[in-house]
Structures are given as structure tokens and as C-alpha cells.
Amino acid sequence: MDEASLRADMIEGLEHQIGETLDGTVLTALQRVSREPFVEDASATVGDDIGARAQSGESDDRSLELATVVRLLAALDADEGDEVLVVGAGVGYSVALIAEIVGAKRVHAVDIDREAVAIARSNLSATGYDAVLVDRRDGVHGLPEYAPYDRILLEAGVVEPPRALREQLASGGRIVYPRGTTVQTIAAIERPTDGETAVDDDAPAGFQTVETAGPTRVQPMLADGEQRGVERNRTRREDAERAEQGHFARHGWEQDWIDWDDQV
């Protein structure tokens, strides 16, 4: 089966999965951007997206589940010529889709993981989107050198977007992100244009929630100094470390008699 047919099958399966027909700029981008160069094993990944992993809504460390990518981009609602910042470059696939919509020179992506930056740069270059800027940065601080942005996409879960990102958004701009930590929904918030007032209990002060979609499940946003793949729950992490070190390997030690006269 040729590449065009494989891509058509992928889109058909995706539409069946999300329960709606795709149209507009997102569909056009999916038709034009090949997913295969962005994944190690294209056939396994596509099947995984539409199969077991799609049922759980989970993503792996760098490659978001395809339905999640589509819902994020639909909520982003970017147009040709928009300046876009993507926080979390991943493997570069969603970045390429956005570049297809708005123009590669108008897309800027950052990731705290150096390896992810290298992977995204390589994939984007190989697929003709090397005009996209991909930099190793702490996404909490955004990329102020190219602000303001019309659209900002976070590919990591947060309770609310960091202040620096909100400040780098243009008037009337939109931020899309997975809202929450364990239970997440995709949220799109906007900064009102000058003269308008936003009142929204779920959105940060000065912003208004304009769209929600979900549920979803992606990795939480990493802060500077954290490494991808490290267990964030302290209790589970310490239990795993003790188990690996053989902390629980010795049985019956609590029955050993301690001669305190010799110890004191």
C-alpha cells in the first residue's frame, strides 16, 4: 500500500476513534505531513494509536497519541500567518502540522529535554520544515525573544499555564493546554482584546476559557532540573529505589537480637 493510502487509512481510523469527521486546516495538514518519519516504527505506532493506547488515552514519553494531537490542534485554531510557540517539541510531528498551517518560519518550539530537541530538529529537517526554530529551553519561561505569540500550545499537563507564557501571548491570543495533573481536559483560554474584561473561575486572571475537550492524559510539565522518565510521586519513587537496592531482600532481620549492652 502506498503512502497516500496509508495516510488515508490513518485519518479514517482517527475519525472513527474520535467520533467526528475532520475538516479544515487540521485535515489538510494531516494529509500533507507524513507521520512515518517522526516515529521509529510507523506501522506499530499507528496501530498503537488507534488500538490499545487510544483506549487509555495515554502517550509515551515524547510522541503524543494521535487523537490528542488532533484535538489540541483543533482547539488551537491557528491560521496562516499566526506566530505560534509550542512548549514541548516531542518528536516534532505536531510542530510540523502547525508549520504546515501557519508557515514554518512562524513556528517556534522549545523543550527542556536536549535529546527531544535533537530528535525534533532532525525530523523537521528531514521533512522540509527546518525553518522552524527548535531550542532547548525551560518551557516555564517560554521564548520571550520572539513574543508576542498569537497561539501558544503546551504539550504537557499543567493546572494553569505559567505566568511567563501568559505574558508572552498577544492581545486576543489563545493558549491551549491539557488542564490538570491526574485528571486532564484539553482547555483553550484567550486573552481578551483591549477594552474587554474576562471573568472565569477556571482560567487565570485576565483570561477566559473558550473551549474544553477531553479527557486526555499526557505527561506533566517538567521544571528545570527534572529529567524525563523520573517518577514524580515521591513515595513510589523511593519504594522503587529501595526495591532496586535490595532494601527488602533480607527477611527476618527484625527478629535479630540486639545486645544493647554491647552497643552502648
Secondary structure as GFF3:
##gff-version 3
##sequence-region A 1 264
A	DSSP	alpha_helix	3	18	.	.	.	ID=ss1
A	DSSP	alpha_helix	24	32	.	.	.	ID=ss2
A	DSSP	three_ten_helix	36	38	.	.	.	ID=ss3
A	DSSP	alpha_helix	42	50	.	.	.	ID=ss4
A	DSSP	alpha_helix	52	56	.	.	.	ID=ss5
A	DSSP	alpha_helix	66	76	.	.	.	ID=ss6
A	DSSP	beta_strand	84	87	.	.	.	ID=ss7
A	DSSP	alpha_helix	93	102	.	.	.	ID=ss8
A	DSSP	three_ten_helix	104	106	.	.	.	ID=ss9
A	DSSP	beta_strand	107	111	.	.	.	ID=ss10
A	DSSP	alpha_helix	114	126	.	.	.	ID=ss11
A	DSSP	beta_strand	133	136	.	.	.	ID=ss12
A	DSSP	three_ten_helix	139	141	.	.	.	ID=ss13
A	DSSP	three_ten_helix	144	146	.	.	.	ID=ss14
A	DSSP	beta_strand	149	154	.	.	.	ID=ss15
A	DSSP	alpha_helix	163	167	.	.	.	ID=ss16
A	DSSP	beta_strand	169	179	.	.	.	ID=ss17
A	DSSP	beta_strand	184	190	.	.	.	ID=ss18
A	DSSP	beta_strand	208	216	.	.	.	ID=ss19
A	DSSP	alpha_helix	234	244	.	.	.	ID=ss20
A	DSSP	three_ten_helix	253	255	.	.	.	ID=ss21
A	DSSP	alpha_helix	260	263	.	.	.	ID=ss22
###
